[in-house]
């Protein structure tokens, strides 16, 4: 996908209401999973840009008072969720703000991050039934943030790693996985190291990394800095699979040793083939 196509897809995803709606109502060559990945990335960029204004003491106090006033009128109504949508903030992050403010008021000591995270994962731990229900509503209705989304992302990532493992086994390629590499003492490791390198489109491949997401400019440059170049330094050239596609212009480091693909390559050349 080229940059201009990404812009067009993003214009389309703006009208997409959420992951529970399977009728996109738009004409696009991209899959629903790709559009959802693009939407999630762009929404997270928006939240990062506006994060600071929601964390001023004035904003937090205003949100908290509006929450209190709302639940007094109707504690069963989605007060916190409606508030998050009104001010254009992620529901799970709004729930965290209000929960922290509530605990500061009702506990003798400031709540730790681990306590907050535990309560968000299991709202039944919150010592106020109304707030627990409000937090729960925010968590289950947030398509981009929160513990439920984190679990879903982890499961999808694991699913694609298993898929990649099966494809490697199908091709009879010997490899070491991330767990085996860490057992050998490596800290930063790709998902799979090939014990015998292969060639893909004329490029030697020593390792393969699976990314169950769309490769946009922001995320790819972050991965290059935090992961891919470290893998290249330690293990040599490798392949990154963005299962939900990527911007074509980002595949510009082939000659330097990092190849991008949107699926498992079918034209793998092994040592046996080359010797034959």
C-alpha positions in Angstrom: 0.0 0.0 0.0 1.4 3.4 -0.9 1.2 6.5 1.3 -1.7 8.1 -0.8 -3.7 4.8 -0.4 -3.1 4.9 3.4 -4.6 8.4 3.5 -7.6 7.2 1.6 -8.1 4.3 3.9 -7.8 6.5 6.9 -10.5 8.8 5.5 -12.7 5.7 5.2 -12.0 4.3 8.6 -13.0 7.6 10.3 -16.6 6.7 9.7 -16.1 3.2 11.0 -18.0 3.0 14.4 -16.2 0.1 16.1 -15.0 -3.5 15.9 -18.5 -4.9 16.8 -19.9 -3.6 13.5 -19.1 -6.0 10.7 -21.0 -4.0 8.0 -18.3 -1.5 7.0 -20.6 0.2 4.5 -17.5 1.4 2.5 -15.8 0.3 -0.7 -12.2 -0.6 -0.2 -9.6 -3.1 -1.4 -8.3 -3.5 2.1 -9.5 -6.2 4.5 -11.5 -5.3 7.6 -8.6 -6.4 9.8 -6.2 -4.0 8.0 -8.7 -1.1 8.3 -9.1 -1.9 12.0 -5.3 -1.9 12.5 -5.0 1.4 10.7 -7.8 2.9 12.7 -6.3 1.7 16.0 -2.9 3.2 15.1 -4.3 6.6 14.0 -6.6 6.8 17.1 -3.7 6.1 19.4 -1.7 8.9 17.7 -4.7 11.2 18.3 -4.9 10.2 22.0 -1.1 10.8 22.4 -1.5 14.3 20.9 -4.3 15.3 23.2 -3.2 13.3 26.3 -1.8 16.3 28.2 -4.9 18.4 28.2 -6.9 15.6 29.9 -4.3 15.2 32.7 -4.3 18.8 34.1 -5.6 19.0 37.6 -8.4 21.2 36.4 -9.5 18.7 33.8 -9.4 15.8 36.2 -11.4 17.6 38.8 -14.0 18.7 36.2 -14.4 15.1 35.0 -14.7 13.8 38.5 -17.4 16.2 39.5 -19.3 15.5 36.3 -19.0 11.8 37.0 -20.3 12.3 40.6 -23.2 14.5 39.4 -24.1 12.0 36.7 -24.2 8.9 38.9 -26.3 10.7 41.5 -28.9 11.2 38.8 -28.7 7.6 37.4 -26.0 5.3 38.6 -26.9 2.6 36.1 -26.4 5.0 33.1 -23.1 4.9 31.2 -22.0 8.2 32.7 -18.3 7.6 32.5 -18.4 6.2 29.0 -20.6 9.0 27.7 -18.2 11.5 29.3 -15.2 9.9 27.6 -17.0 10.0 24.2 -18.0 13.7 24.8 -14.5 14.9 25.5 -13.0 12.6 22.9 -10.8 10.5 25.2 -10.3 6.8 25.3 -12.9 5.2 27.7 -10.3 3.0 29.5 -8.0 6.0 30.1 -11.0 8.0 31.4 -11.8 5.2 33.7 -8.2 5.2 35.0 -8.3 8.9 35.7 -11.6 8.7 37.7 -10.5 5.6 39.5 -7.3 7.2 40.6 -9.1 10.4 41.7 -11.7 8.3 43.7 -9.0 6.3 45.5 -7.1 9.4 46.3 -10.2 10.8 48.1 -11.1 7.5 49.9 -7.8 5.9 50.7 -5.2 7.0 53.2 -2.3 6.6 50.8 -2.0 7.3 47.1 -2.8 4.2 45.0 0.1 2.4 43.4 0.1 1.7 39.6 -0.1 -2.0 40.3 -3.2 -1.6 42.4 -4.9 0.6 39.7 -4.0 -1.9 36.9 -5.4 -4.8 39.0 -8.7 -3.0 39.5 -8.9 -2.2 35.8 -8.4 -5.8 35.0 -10.9 -6.9 37.6 -13.4 -4.0 38.4 -15.0 -6.2 41.2 -12.0 -5.2 43.3 -13.1 -1.5 43.2 -14.6 -0.7 46.7 -17.5 1.1 45.2 -20.1 -0.8 43.2 -21.3 2.1 41.1 -17.8 3.0 40.1 -16.9 -0.6 39.4 -19.8 -0.9 37.0 -18.9 2.4 35.3 -15.3 1.3 34.9 -16.4 -2.1 33.5 -18.6 -0.3 30.9 -15.6 1.7 29.8 -13.3 -1.3 29.5 -15.6 -3.5 27.4 -16.5 -0.6 25.1 -13.0 0.6 24.4 -11.7 -0.7 21.0 -8.1 0.6 21.3 -7.0 0.8 25.0 -7.5 -1.1 28.2 -6.8 -4.6 29.6 -9.3 -6.3 27.4 -7.8 -4.8 24.2 -4.3 -5.8 25.5 -5.4 -9.4 25.9 -6.9 -9.5 22.4 -3.8 -8.0 20.9 -1.6 -10.5 22.7 -3.8 -13.4 21.5 -3.8 -12.1 17.9 0.0 -11.7 18.0 0.4 -15.2 19.4 -1.9 -16.6 16.7 0.2 -15.2 14.0 3.4 -16.4 15.6 1.9 -19.9 15.6 0.9 -19.5 12.0 4.5 -18.5 11.1 5.9 -21.5 13.0 3.6 -23.8 11.1 4.7 -22.4 7.8 8.3 -22.8 8.7 7.8 -26.4 9.7 5.8 -27.0 6.5 8.9 -25.7 4.5 11.2 -28.0 6.6 13.2 -25.0 7.8 15.1 -25.4 11.0 14.8 -22.6 13.5 15.1 -21.4 17.1 12.1 -19.6 18.6 12.1 -16.6 21.0 11.9 -18.8 24.1 14.8 -21.0 23.0 16.9 -17.9 22.2 16.2 -16.3 25.6 17.2 -19.6 27.3 20.5 -19.2 25.6 20.9 -15.7 27.2 19.8 -13.4 24.4 17.7 -10.4 25.6 16.4 -8.8 22.4 15.4 -11.5 20.0 13.2 -11.9 16.8 10.5 -14.4 16.8 12.5 -17.0 14.8 16.2 -17.4 14.0 16.8 -19.7 11.0 19.5 -22.2 11.7 20.3 -22.3 8.0 19.8 -19.0 6.2 17.5 -18.8 3.2 17.2 -16.3 0.3 14.0 -14.3 -0.5 13.9 -12.3 -3.7 17.7 -12.3 -3.8 18.2 -11.3 -0.2 19.7 -13.5 2.5 17.4 -14.0 5.5 18.7 -15.1 9.0 15.7 -14.2 11.1 12.0 -13.6 10.8 9.8 -11.2 12.9 6.0 -11.5 12.9 3.9 -8.3 13.4 0.2 -8.7 13.6 -0.5 -5.1 12.6 -0.3 -2.7 9.8 3.2 -1.2 9.2 2.7 2.6 9.1 5.6 5.1 9.2 5.4 5.8 12.9 5.3 2.2 14.2 7.8 1.0 11.6 10.4 3.6 12.5 9.9 2.8 16.2 10.4 -0.9 15.5 13.5 -0.2 13.5 15.0 1.8 16.3 13.9 -0.5 19.2 14.1 -3.9 17.6 15.0 -4.5 13.9 18.4 -2.8 13.8 19.3 -4.6 17.0 18.4 -7.9 15.4 20.4 -7.0 12.3 23.5 -6.1 14.4 23.4 -9.4 16.3 22.0 -11.9 13.8 22.4 -10.4 10.3 19.8 -9.5 7.7 16.2 -10.6 8.3 12.6 -10.5 7.2 9.6 -8.7 8.9 6.1 -9.8 8.1 3.4 -7.2 8.6 0.4 -9.5 8.3 -2.0 -6.6 7.8 0.1 -4.9 5.2 2.5 -1.9 5.2 3.3 1.3 3.4 5.3 0.3 0.3 7.7 3.2 0.7 8.9 1.8 4.0 10.4 -1.3 2.3 13.6 0.8 1.6 16.1 -1.1 3.7 16.4 -4.3 1.6 20.0 -3.6 0.6 20.9 -2.8 4.2 19.4 -6.1 5.4 15.8 -5.7 6.4 13.1 -7.0 4.1 9.4 -6.3 4.5 6.6 -8.6 3.4 2.8 -8.8 4.0 2.7 -12.6 4.0 4.9 -15.6 4.2 7.1 -15.6 1.1 6.4 -18.4 -1.4 9.7 -18.0 -3.3 12.1 -19.1 -0.6 15.4 -20.5 -1.9 17.1 -22.9 0.5 20.7 -24.0 0.6 19.6 -27.4 -0.8 18.0 -25.7 -3.8 21.0 -23.6 -4.5 23.4 -26.5 -4.3 21.1 -28.5 -6.7 
